[in-house]
């Protein structure tokens, strides 16, 4: 078993010093040996099949020990918390302080202790679900967007109209000096859609191919570039071509082309179903938010450790960074677009982070009051779903199998169950 060397409690924050005897590392070293072979295959062995001694000889005892810590340390931390009955919340901050072959591994863990939460009359909440419906106009609007996206373009010898696309060469200058990044060729502008510079698209209406027009407009006051924000900019536009969108007729052939629907009516039905499902999800999220806000308003909280709020802010930042990168952007460009630093952004998020921390504390307190618990099988199911989602990512799969992820999955399931219970309570007659 891991050994608790010392504990310090300061302002609701618990700091543990823990050591892991060498004999406790045996099983973790076996897992580490398999992991190391993914990136360092050993000659004469199938991937992951080389014995521990061979991996140790080929890659070194220190490399093996370092790799094992991603399993050994979280397990040791969880065992100590259970053994000592510490009431903690949130993920710990771990710092490895000693890693030496043949000696105990030592680390410190800093984590928030559960603050006092005094629930109000949570069964008296008034938040209610609102009815959800989809209008014929909403369905028609989606159909028109699909027709627009699938429309072909035809070059026309005519003045540009509001429904046309115009291809232009563009030059921008400020006070006679070219704007950096403001010179572009073959720039497409749909005159029927809002442009980021108000009034710009309207200036192009009526122009024909080879026309040249000069005009001045102010840049948006909220533009990310402080040098251009609100400034009067001179534009020179050379029209390369005017294109007319030609939409397909709204008939059964169009429906079949979109998604092998038998008729327009079938396409419209699917769109209505999709919109209804989306609105149900939005309404569910709105109701959950309303319930949480009402509960927070009637609950008394003890002092919330700063480490909890900081952890939530870091998670919010990490999630947004990951989303931006998945969408092909960069965090630096995002901040530049907002004209904010990461520190400023996190200060703005502080109230939301506090709300999320209080919500997590509420879920835990209500679960206890309502005798809601999560069975190991439910955690396993949550892990299985995640494993299927990341079937091609071996590293992420290993994390999903860890005790750390199991703790996260348990919290997710518990929150889901508590919210379902609160929705039942809010919908009941009082």
RODO-2510 file (C-alpha; in nm, 4 decimals, decimal comma):
residues 430
     n   res          X          Y          Z
     1     x     0,0000     0,0000     0,0000
     2     x     0,1145     0,3598    -0,0569
     3     x     0,2308     0,5417     0,2551
     4     x     0,1026     0,8814     0,3708
     5     x     0,4142     1,0603     0,4950
     6     x     0,2453     1,3887     0,5926
     7     x    -0,0638     1,6037     0,5423
     8     x    -0,1179     1,9793     0,5641
     9     x    -0,4553     2,1574     0,5534
    10     x    -0,4593     2,5301     0,4722
    11     x    -0,7649     2,7383     0,3720
    12     x    -0,9604     2,4357     0,2590
    13     x    -0,6704     2,2906     0,0600
    14     x    -0,5145     1,9549     0,1476
    15     x    -0,1502     1,8819     0,0637
    16     x    -0,0340     1,5213     0,0909
    17     x     0,3154     1,3772     0,0803
    18     x     0,2999     1,0166    -0,0369
    19     x     0,5535     0,7433    -0,1036
    20     x     0,5022     0,4294    -0,3123
    21     x     0,7142     0,1275    -0,2144
    22     x     0,8917    -0,0479    -0,4996
    23     x     0,6867    -0,3651    -0,4518
    24     x     0,3705    -0,1620    -0,5262
    25     x     0,5031    -0,0741    -0,8719
    26     x     0,5201    -0,4281    -1,0134
    27     x     0,1832    -0,4312    -1,1921
    28     x     0,2306    -0,0758    -1,3176
    29     x     0,5726    -0,1620    -1,4608
    30     x     0,4134    -0,4399    -1,6661
    31     x     0,1654    -0,1914    -1,8177
    32     x     0,4461     0,0565    -1,8793
    33     x     0,6476    -0,2096    -2,0637
    34     x     0,3571    -0,2656    -2,3036
    35     x     0,3122     0,1096    -2,3589
    36     x     0,6808     0,1724    -2,4293
    37     x     0,6855    -0,0920    -2,7004
    38     x     0,4305     0,1024    -2,9046
    39     x     0,6870     0,3701    -2,9858
    40     x     0,9969     0,1553    -2,9341
    41     x     0,9336    -0,1891    -3,0873
    42     x     1,1871    -0,4514    -2,9830
    43     x     1,3448    -0,6704    -3,2489
    44     x     1,2341    -1,0315    -3,2307
    45     x     0,9108    -0,9594    -3,0424
    46     x     0,5589    -0,8784    -3,1525
    47     x     0,4380    -0,5313    -3,0385
    48     x     0,3652    -0,5371    -2,6654
    49     x     0,4784    -0,8989    -2,6208
    50     x     0,8374    -0,8517    -2,5036
    51     x     0,8876    -0,9564    -2,1382
    52     x     0,9464    -0,6920    -1,8734
    53     x     1,3120    -0,7858    -1,8237
    54     x     1,3819    -0,7494    -2,1958
    55     x     1,2145    -0,4072    -2,2129
    56     x     1,4115    -0,2968    -1,9070
    57     x     1,7373    -0,4155    -2,0634
    58     x     1,6677    -0,2510    -2,3998
    59     x     1,5144     0,0798    -2,2907
    60     x     1,6503     0,1266    -1,9401
    61     x     1,5098     0,0993    -1,5894
    62     x     1,4538     0,4747    -1,5622
    63     x     1,2453     0,4960    -1,8805
    64     x     1,0322     0,2073    -1,7575
    65     x     0,9880     0,3643    -1,4140
    66     x     0,8943     0,7043    -1,5584
    67     x     0,6313     0,5463    -1,7840
    68     x     0,4800     0,3508    -1,4934
    69     x     0,4095     0,6674    -1,2938
    70     x     0,1054     0,7584    -1,5054
    71     x    -0,0614     0,4509    -1,3532
    72     x     0,1062     0,4251    -1,0138
    73     x     0,0632     0,7827    -0,8905
    74     x    -0,3140     0,8234    -0,9573
    75     x    -0,3794     0,4813    -0,8018
    76     x    -0,1718     0,5690    -0,4947
    77     x    -0,3496     0,9030    -0,4544
    78     x    -0,6961     0,7442    -0,4745
    79     x    -0,5972     0,4725    -0,2256
    80     x    -0,4671     0,7284     0,0258
    81     x    -0,7828     0,9420    -0,0020
    82     x    -1,0017     0,6359     0,0575
    83     x    -0,7785     0,5036     0,3350
    84     x    -0,7824     0,8344     0,5261
    85     x    -1,1478     0,9193     0,4448
    86     x    -1,0568     1,2617     0,3095
    87     x    -1,3578     1,4456     0,1631
    88     x    -1,1971     1,5936    -0,1469
    89     x    -1,3384     1,7419    -0,4646
    90     x    -1,1835     1,8086    -0,8030
    91     x    -0,8648     1,6773    -0,9570
    92     x    -0,5419     1,6957    -0,7546
    93     x    -0,2308     1,8822    -0,8615
    94     x     0,0449     1,6209    -0,8615
    95     x     0,4171     1,6882    -0,8338
    96     x     0,6654     1,4012    -0,8483
    97     x     0,9437     1,4745    -0,5992
    98     x     1,1570     1,1595    -0,6147
    99     x     1,2003     0,8912    -0,8805
   100     x     1,4957     0,6601    -0,8351
   101     x     1,5227     0,2918    -0,9355
   102     x     1,5103     0,0529    -0,6382
   103     x     1,3759     0,3246    -0,4031
   104     x     1,0229     0,4404    -0,3151
   105     x     0,8620     0,6912    -0,5510
   106     x     0,7601     1,0112    -0,3730
   107     x     0,5068     1,2743    -0,4763
   108     x     0,2913     1,5530    -0,3372
   109     x    -0,0778     1,5959    -0,4150
   110     x    -0,2636     1,9220    -0,3595
   111     x    -0,6418     1,9057    -0,3709
   112     x    -0,9441     2,0971    -0,2443
   113     x    -1,1371     1,9692     0,0545
   114     x    -1,5123     1,9565     0,0181
   115     x    -1,6568     2,2911     0,1377
   116     x    -1,9685     2,2997     0,3512
   117     x    -2,2876     2,2973     0,1435
   118     x    -2,6169     2,3679     0,3202
   119     x    -2,9008     2,2887     0,0843
   120     x    -3,2150     2,4980     0,0877
   121     x    -3,5592     2,3588     0,0108
   122     x    -3,4413     2,2120    -0,3185
   123     x    -3,7707     2,0290    -0,3720
   124     x    -3,9513     2,3629    -0,4027
   125     x    -3,7795     2,4770    -0,7241
   126     x    -4,0057     2,6327    -0,9864
   127     x    -3,8020     2,5995    -1,3075
   128     x    -4,0187     2,4355    -1,5735
   129     x    -3,9602     2,2879    -1,9164
   130     x    -4,1026     2,4938    -2,2014
   131     x    -4,2893     2,3307    -2,4928
   132     x    -4,0869     2,2824    -2,8094
   133     x    -4,2263     2,3178    -3,1608
   134     x    -4,1050     2,3617    -3,5184
   135     x    -4,2846     2,6004    -3,7544
   136     x    -4,3346     2,5526    -4,1280
   137     x    -4,1245     2,8658    -4,1851
   138     x    -3,8290     2,7162    -3,9978
   139     x    -3,8454     2,4061    -4,2161
   140     x    -3,8755     2,6183    -4,5315
   141     x    -3,5756     2,8304    -4,4272
   142     x    -3,3578     2,5196    -4,3917
   143     x    -3,4714     2,3910    -4,7304
   144     x    -3,3772     2,7249    -4,8875
   145     x    -3,0344     2,7160    -4,7224
   146     x    -2,9775     2,3701    -4,8686
   147     x    -3,0816     2,4931    -5,2126
   148     x    -2,8441     2,7882    -5,1774
   149     x    -2,5524     2,5666    -5,0722
   150     x    -2,6118     2,3329    -5,3670
   151     x    -2,6701     2,6107    -5,6199
   152     x    -2,4445     2,6338    -5,9246
   153     x    -2,2826     2,9604    -6,0357
   154     x    -2,3156     3,1149    -6,3792
   155     x    -2,1012     3,4031    -6,5050
   156     x    -2,3300     3,6819    -6,6260
   157     x    -2,2670     3,9971    -6,8262
   158     x    -2,4863     4,2218    -6,6155
   159     x    -2,4646     4,4687    -6,3270
   160     x    -2,4296     4,2988    -5,9887
   161     x    -2,7566     4,2563    -5,8011
   162     x    -2,8175     4,1867    -5,4334
   163     x    -2,8497     3,8115    -5,4929
   164     x    -2,5225     3,7778    -5,6905
   165     x    -2,1679     3,6764    -5,6044
   166     x    -1,8949     3,9187    -5,7105
   167     x    -1,5269     3,8314    -5,7569
   168     x    -1,2990     4,1303    -5,6972
   169     x    -0,9392     4,2399    -5,6585
   170     x    -0,9243     4,4502    -5,3447
   171     x    -0,6842     4,7168    -5,2209
   172     x    -0,7154     4,8824    -4,8811
   173     x    -0,5258     5,1849    -4,7558
   174     x    -0,5329     5,4166    -4,4577
   175     x    -0,4201     5,7744    -4,5053
   176     x    -0,2603     5,6794    -4,8357
   177     x    -0,0611     5,3910    -4,6823
   178     x    -0,1496     5,0335    -4,7906
   179     x    -0,3016     4,8289    -4,5093
   180     x    -0,0965     4,5221    -4,4206
   181     x    -0,2872     4,2151    -4,5381
   182     x    -0,5421     4,4375    -4,7114
   183     x    -0,4410     4,3606    -5,0690
   184     x    -0,6100     4,0527    -5,2125
   185     x    -0,7057     3,9075    -5,5487
   186     x    -1,0069     3,7033    -5,6602
   187     x    -1,1925     3,7768    -5,3387
   188     x    -1,5484     3,6361    -5,3430
   189     x    -1,8286     3,8414    -5,1876
   190     x    -2,1920     3,7286    -5,1717
   191     x    -2,3906     4,0504    -5,1914
   192     x    -2,6932     3,8944    -5,0265
   193     x    -2,5021     3,8099    -4,7070
   194     x    -2,3760     4,0420    -4,4319
   195     x    -2,0121     4,1450    -4,4791
   196     x    -1,7859     4,2160    -4,1826
   197     x    -1,7485     4,5799    -4,2976
   198     x    -2,0973     4,7344    -4,2884
   199     x    -2,1923     4,8968    -4,6190
   200     x    -1,9196     4,7242    -4,8219
   201     x    -2,1441     4,4822    -5,0137
   202     x    -2,3892     4,7626    -5,0927
   203     x    -2,1085     4,9582    -5,2637
   204     x    -2,0687     4,6753    -5,5160
   205     x    -2,4320     4,6561    -5,6252
   206     x    -2,4639     4,7771    -5,9859
   207     x    -2,0985     4,7169    -6,0815
   208     x    -2,0048     4,5035    -6,3838
   209     x    -1,6959     4,3077    -6,4840
   210     x    -1,3869     4,5324    -6,5250
   211     x    -1,5502     4,8180    -6,3344
   212     x    -1,3251     4,9958    -6,0838
   213     x    -1,4672     5,1765    -5,7846
   214     x    -1,3072     5,3721    -5,5026
   215     x    -1,4877     5,4456    -5,1767
   216     x    -1,4247     5,4866    -4,8038
   217     x    -1,5887     5,3137    -4,5075
   218     x    -1,5165     5,2870    -4,1345
   219     x    -1,3904     4,9541    -4,0022
   220     x    -1,5992     4,7940    -3,7245
   221     x    -1,5249     4,9389    -3,3802
   222     x    -1,4941     4,5850    -3,2382
   223     x    -1,2378     4,4673    -3,4980
   224     x    -0,9500     4,2650    -3,3488
   225     x    -0,6817     4,4841    -3,5133
   226     x    -0,6490     4,7939    -3,2955
   227     x    -0,4837     4,9851    -3,5832
   228     x    -0,7974     4,9415    -3,7971
   229     x    -1,0647     4,9433    -3,5285
   230     x    -1,3122     5,2216    -3,6129
   231     x    -1,0692     5,3760    -3,8654
   232     x    -1,1800     5,5229    -4,1989
   233     x    -1,0335     5,2963    -4,4698
   234     x    -1,0030     5,3713    -4,8422
   235     x    -1,1001     5,0863    -5,0750
   236     x    -1,0257     5,0290    -5,4418
   237     x    -1,2236     4,7452    -5,5967
   238     x    -1,1752     4,5955    -5,9433
   239     x    -1,4594     4,3646    -6,0456
   240     x    -1,3348     4,0418    -6,2082
   241     x    -1,6752     3,8835    -6,2608
   242     x    -2,0402     3,8757    -6,1593
   243     x    -2,1993     3,5376    -6,0908
   244     x    -2,5611     3,4410    -6,0639
   245     x    -2,6701     3,1531    -5,8410
   246     x    -2,8903     2,8978    -6,0130
   247     x    -3,0851     2,6855    -5,7694
   248     x    -3,2352     2,3483    -5,8464
   249     x    -3,6120     2,3258    -5,8634
   250     x    -3,7708     2,2182    -5,5363
   251     x    -3,8946     1,8809    -5,6569
   252     x    -3,8550     1,5122    -5,5791
   253     x    -3,5333     1,4926    -5,7846
   254     x    -3,3804     1,7614    -5,5627
   255     x    -3,4876     1,5670    -5,2514
   256     x    -3,3289     1,2498    -5,3901
   257     x    -3,0037     1,4342    -5,4658
   258     x    -2,9874     1,5789    -5,1137
   259     x    -3,0144     1,2508    -4,9280
   260     x    -3,1943     0,9869    -5,1290
   261     x    -3,5314     1,1024    -5,0012
   262     x    -3,8295     0,9723    -5,1972
   263     x    -4,0002     1,3117    -5,2059
   264     x    -3,9795     1,6737    -5,0943
   265     x    -4,2312     1,5920    -4,8215
   266     x    -3,9998     1,3218    -4,6865
   267     x    -3,7058     1,5648    -4,6877
   268     x    -3,9135     1,8252    -4,5046
   269     x    -4,0209     1,5656    -4,2488
   270     x    -3,6591     1,4743    -4,1759
   271     x    -3,5656     1,8412    -4,1417
   272     x    -3,8569     1,8943    -3,9013
   273     x    -3,7452     1,5953    -3,6928
   274     x    -3,3855     1,7209    -3,6841
   275     x    -3,4936     2,0699    -3,5792
   276     x    -3,7219     1,9269    -3,3112
   277     x    -3,4397     1,7141    -3,1704
   278     x    -3,2034     2,0111    -3,1698
   279     x    -3,4610     2,2283    -2,9922
   280     x    -3,5238     1,9568    -2,7334
   281     x    -3,1518     1,9460    -2,6554
   282     x    -3,1387     2,3257    -2,6315
   283     x    -3,4429     2,3316    -2,4035
   284     x    -3,2951     2,0588    -2,1858
   285     x    -2,9741     2,2623    -2,1488
   286     x    -3,1750     2,5779    -2,0713
   287     x    -3,3809     2,3967    -1,8077
   288     x    -3,0707     2,2506    -1,6440
   289     x    -2,9161     2,5957    -1,6290
   290     x    -3,2341     2,7422    -1,4779
   291     x    -3,2491     2,4652    -1,2167
   292     x    -2,8854     2,5160    -1,1187
   293     x    -2,9251     2,8940    -1,0908
   294     x    -3,2336     2,8530    -0,8708
   295     x    -3,0590     2,5962    -0,6511
   296     x    -2,7486     2,8130    -0,6112
   297     x    -2,9698     3,1016    -0,5041
   298     x    -3,1172     2,9027    -0,2145
   299     x    -2,7987     2,7209    -0,1043
   300     x    -2,5422     2,8344     0,1530
   301     x    -2,1822     2,7572     0,0573
   302     x    -1,8773     2,7566     0,2807
   303     x    -1,5533     2,9155     0,1614
   304     x    -1,4720     2,7730    -0,1809
   305     x    -1,0992     2,6959    -0,2181
   306     x    -0,9301     2,9045    -0,4867
   307     x    -0,7703     2,5907    -0,6278
   308     x    -1,1157     2,4637    -0,7307
   309     x    -1,1978     2,7782    -0,9261
   310     x    -0,8522     2,7888    -1,0863
   311     x    -0,8879     2,4255    -1,1900
   312     x    -1,2246     2,4976    -1,3527
   313     x    -1,0809     2,7989    -1,5364
   314     x    -0,7954     2,5852    -1,6677
   315     x    -1,0411     2,3201    -1,7868
   316     x    -1,2580     2,5819    -1,9602
   317     x    -0,9501     2,7174    -2,1361
   318     x    -0,8269     2,3711    -2,2367
   319     x    -1,1667     2,2751    -2,3808
   320     x    -1,1887     2,5933    -2,5871
   321     x    -0,8311     2,5527    -2,7130
   322     x    -0,9048     2,1956    -2,8210
   323     x    -1,2209     2,3036    -3,0055
   324     x    -1,0405     2,5845    -3,1877
   325     x    -0,7638     2,3458    -3,2947
   326     x    -1,0180     2,0857    -3,4128
   327     x    -1,1757     2,3586    -3,6260
   328     x    -0,8380     2,4339    -3,7831
   329     x    -0,7603     2,7550    -3,5927
   330     x    -0,4982     2,8532    -3,3378
   331     x    -0,5342     2,9850    -2,9847
   332     x    -0,3072     3,2800    -3,0660
   333     x    -0,5244     3,3876    -3,3617
   334     x    -0,8374     3,3526    -3,1497
   335     x    -0,6975     3,5819    -2,8805
   336     x    -0,5794     3,8244    -3,1465
   337     x    -0,9274     3,8320    -3,2988
   338     x    -1,0754     3,9143    -2,9562
   339     x    -0,7923     4,1593    -2,8859
   340     x    -0,7530     4,0015    -2,5413
   341     x    -0,4881     3,8135    -2,3490
   342     x    -0,5514     3,4745    -2,1933
   343     x    -0,5355     3,6366    -1,8491
   344     x    -0,8069     3,8897    -1,9403
   345     x    -1,0251     3,6134    -2,0834
   346     x    -0,9924     3,4048    -1,7674
   347     x    -1,0839     3,7040    -1,5514
   348     x    -1,3996     3,7475    -1,7586
   349     x    -1,4798     3,3781    -1,7147
   350     x    -1,4349     3,3907    -1,3365
   351     x    -1,8084     3,4267    -1,2491
   352     x    -1,8944     3,1346    -1,4778
   353     x    -1,6166     2,9231    -1,3255
   354     x    -1,7503     2,9919    -0,9746
   355     x    -2,1011     2,8954    -1,0904
   356     x    -1,9709     2,5677    -1,2339
   357     x    -1,7853     2,4856    -0,9133
   358     x    -2,0977     2,5550    -0,7078
   359     x    -2,2999     2,3394    -0,9479
   360     x    -2,0594     2,0480    -0,8950
   361     x    -2,0870     2,0904    -0,5172
   362     x    -2,4662     2,0973    -0,5466
   363     x    -2,4756     1,7764    -0,7503
   364     x    -2,2749     1,6000    -0,4827
   365     x    -2,4881     1,7331    -0,1952
   366     x    -2,8200     1,6490    -0,3636
   367     x    -2,6945     1,3026    -0,4563
   368     x    -2,6281     1,2411    -0,0875
   369     x    -2,9660     1,3836     0,0162
   370     x    -3,1502     1,1746    -0,2445
   371     x    -2,9417     0,8593    -0,1900
   372     x    -2,8260     0,8648    -0,5518
   373     x    -2,5154     0,6593    -0,6173
   374     x    -2,3260     0,5300    -0,9186
   375     x    -2,2698     0,1574    -0,9576
   376     x    -1,9337     0,0281    -1,0872
   377     x    -2,1195    -0,1166    -1,3872
   378     x    -2,2400     0,2324    -1,4836
   379     x    -1,8854     0,3669    -1,4728
   380     x    -1,7702     0,0718    -1,6836
   381     x    -2,0423     0,1437    -1,9407
   382     x    -1,9322     0,5075    -1,9610
   383     x    -1,5747     0,3918    -2,0173
   384     x    -1,6829     0,1443    -2,2862
   385     x    -1,8612     0,4204    -2,4781
   386     x    -1,5483     0,6372    -2,4602
   387     x    -1,3255     0,3463    -2,5678
   388     x    -1,5379     0,2911    -2,8795
   389     x    -1,5252     0,6621    -2,9597
   390     x    -1,1438     0,6597    -2,9420
   391     x    -1,0960     0,3161    -3,0972
   392     x    -0,8037     0,4382    -3,3112
   393     x    -0,6238     0,6313    -3,0361
   394     x    -0,4215     0,3879    -2,8237
   395     x    -0,2863     0,6545    -2,5875
   396     x    -0,6311     0,7969    -2,5111
   397     x    -0,7666     0,4457    -2,4636
   398     x    -0,5074     0,3800    -2,1947
   399     x    -0,6135     0,6972    -2,0142
   400     x    -0,9801     0,5945    -2,0366
   401     x    -0,8906     0,2685    -1,8618
   402     x    -0,7171     0,4546    -1,5767
   403     x    -0,8492     0,5209    -1,2268
   404     x    -0,8306     0,8940    -1,2993
   405     x    -1,0746     0,8661    -1,5903
   406     x    -1,2976     0,6287    -1,3926
   407     x    -1,3310     0,9013    -1,1278
   408     x    -1,4251     1,1525    -1,3989
   409     x    -1,6766     0,9099    -1,5518
   410     x    -1,8354     0,8536    -1,2111
   411     x    -1,8843     1,2292    -1,1704
   412     x    -2,0399     1,2550    -1,5188
   413     x    -2,2878     0,9744    -1,4478
   414     x    -2,3727     1,1119    -1,1025
   415     x    -2,4385     1,4600    -1,2430
   416     x    -2,6627     1,3144    -1,5126
   417     x    -2,8651     1,1168    -1,2577
   418     x    -2,9022     1,4120    -1,0202
   419     x    -3,0184     1,6410    -1,3014
   420     x    -3,2777     1,3853    -1,4104
   421     x    -3,4041     1,3717    -1,0518
   422     x    -3,4190     1,7518    -1,0302
   423     x    -3,6156     1,7665    -1,3562
   424     x    -3,8650     1,5209    -1,2078
   425     x    -3,8972     1,7393    -0,8980
   426     x    -3,9346     2,0617    -1,0985
   427     x    -4,2071     1,9116    -1,3188
   428     x    -4,4134     1,7765    -1,0281
   429     x    -4,7172     1,9611    -0,8966
   430     x    -4,6460     2,1634    -0,5819
***
